[in-house]
Amino acid sequence: MATSCWGKTSTFTQIDFVLMLSAQQVTSSFPAIFLQIGLWIMIAMAFISGGHYLCTWGRKALVQRK
């Protein structure tokens, strides 16, 4: 499977969110709303990326089957 822009963006947001959480544990530098927004962006990107891979590779599997 080749990577996509969506997959890379999803990975970036996941890493970024983990870094935000780690920084929050050391110093309370982020307001709670930033963490909530970061969480929802990360979840949305995971679903978008997963949906993209499912459509792309599902379509390729159907073409291969015919």
N, C-alpha and C positions, 0 to 999 in steps of 0.2 A: 504494500500500500504506500502510495506516495503521500507526502504531507501536503496540506493545503494551507492557504492563508488563514482560514478559519481555525484550523487546528493549532497553528502557531500562535494566533492571537489568544485562543483559549488557554494555552499553556502559559503564555505571558501573564494573563490576568490571574491565573491560579498562583503562580509564583509571586506576583505582586501582592496578592491578598495575604499569602503566608508571611511575606516580609512585613506587611502592615500589622498583622496580628503579633508578630514577634516584637516589633518596635513598640507596640502598645503595651506589651507585658513589661518592658523595661522602663519606658516612660510613657505616661498617659498623654501622648502628643496629638492624638487624633480624636476629634469629637465622635461620639457614638454614631451619629448619622453617617459619617464617612465610612465606618465599618459596615453599616447596613447597606449602603449604596454599593460598596465594594463586593459584599457578599452576593447581592442580586445581580450585579454585572457578571461576576464569575459564574453564577448558575446559568444565566442567560447565554453566555458564551459557550458553556459546556453543551447546552441543548442545541444551539445553532451549529456548533462544530459536529456534534454527534449526528444531527439530522442531515448535515451536508455529506458526511461520510456515508451514511446509510443510503441516501439517494444516489450518490455518485457510484458507489461500489455495487449497490443493488441493481442499478441500470446496466452496469458492465456485466454483472452476472447473468442478467436476462438476455443480453445480446450474445453472450458466450454460449448460453444454453440453446439458442436457436440455430 
